[in-house]
Amino acid sequence: MDLTGRPDSARLAFAAAVAGLAWGYLRHRRHSRRTLLAMVQAAQWFVAMGGAAALLSALRGDLEGTDELTERVTHTKQTIHEAAR
């Protein structure tokens, strides 16, 4: 599945969700709400690995209906160097 133009990033996000689900079940196996807690853990890991951004990007592309590649800037970095005179 290619959500962001890089299929590896989408696969990694989905793999993180599966791993989060397994970890959540293991961690909360004695809790009465283990299923809900495991699903929350899976969602947290999915979002942390960029899955939400990938889904939103795919949704935006479907709604806009354009085939052209656009690049969005999410952060900037400024470096200032002083030169000796």
NUVO-517816 format. One line per 10 residues: their letters; for each residue z, x, y of C-alpha. Coordinates in Angstrom, 2 decimals. Example, Ala and Ser with C-alpha at 12.3 -4.5 7.8 and 13.67 -1.06 7.14 Angstrom:
# residues 2
AS) 7.80:12.30:-4.50 ~ 7.14:13.67:-1.06
***
This chain:
# residues 85
MDLTGRPDSA) 0.00:0.00:0.00 ~ -1.06:1.47:3.31 ~ 1.03:-0.01:6.10 ~ 1.09:2.77:8.68 ~ -2.08:4.66:7.90 ~ -0.01:6.89:5.62 ~ 0.55:5.36:2.20 ~ 3.27:7.86:1.36 ~ 5.55:6.60:4.13 ~ 5.31:2.99:2.93
RLAFAAAVAG) 5.92:4.04:-0.67 ~ 8.92:6.09:0.39 ~ 10.42:3.15:2.29 ~ 9.98:0.81:-0.69 ~ 11.39:3.43:-3.06 ~ 14.40:3.80:-0.75 ~ 14.93:0.03:-0.89 ~ 14.90:0.07:-4.70 ~ 17.28:3.02:-4.75 ~ 19.53:1.27:-2.22
LAWGYLRHRR) 19.60:-1.83:-4.38 ~ 20.61:0.20:-7.44 ~ 23.21:2.14:-5.47 ~ 24.60:-1.08:-4.00 ~ 25.03:-2.62:-7.44 ~ 26.67:0.54:-8.73 ~ 28.96:0.89:-5.73 ~ 30.05:-2.79:-5.60 ~ 29.93:-3.65:-9.31 ~ 33.49:-5.03:-9.30
HSRRTLLAMV) 33.12:-7.04:-6.09 ~ 32.44:-10.77:-6.32 ~ 29.54:-10.50:-3.82 ~ 27.89:-7.49:-5.44 ~ 24.38:-8.98:-5.29 ~ 24.58:-9.68:-1.57 ~ 26.12:-6.30:-0.82 ~ 23.45:-4.55:-2.90 ~ 20.70:-6.37:-1.00 ~ 22.25:-5.36:2.32
QAAQWFVAMG) 22.36:-1.75:1.12 ~ 18.68:-1.98:0.11 ~ 17.75:-3.38:3.53 ~ 19.68:-0.62:5.31 ~ 17.92:2.12:3.34 ~ 14.53:0.42:3.81 ~ 14.98:0.27:7.57 ~ 16.34:3.83:7.71 ~ 13.21:5.16:6.00 ~ 10.90:3.43:8.49
GAAALLSALR) 9.99:0.43:6.39 ~ 10.66:-2.10:9.13 ~ 8.46:-0.20:11.57 ~ 5.71:-0.04:8.96 ~ 5.87:-3.78:8.32 ~ 5.88:-4.58:12.03 ~ 2.94:-2.27:12.60 ~ 0.97:-3.96:9.80 ~ 1.86:-7.39:11.17 ~ 0.81:-6.37:14.67
GDLEGTDELT) -2.51:-5.11:13.33 ~ -3.13:-8.39:11.50 ~ -2.30:-10.44:14.60 ~ -4.41:-8.32:16.96 ~ -7.31:-8.29:14.54 ~ -8.68:-4.97:15.76 ~ -10.01:-2.31:13.45 ~ -9.56:0.56:15.87 ~ -6.77:3.06:15.37 ~ -4.11:3.02:18.09
ERVTHTKQTI) -1.22:5.37:18.56 ~ 2.11:4.26:19.99 ~ 4.51:6.69:21.63 ~ 8.07:6.08:20.50 ~ 9.77:9.03:22.17 ~ 8.98:11.85:24.53 ~ 10.33:15.35:24.93 ~ 10.18:17.46:28.05 ~ 10.62:21.22:28.03 ~ 11.05:23.15:31.27
HEAAR) 10.53:26.89:31.40 ~ 11.45:28.94:34.42 ~ 9.28:31.92:35.16 ~ 10.70:35.05:36.80 ~ 8.92:35.97:40.03
***
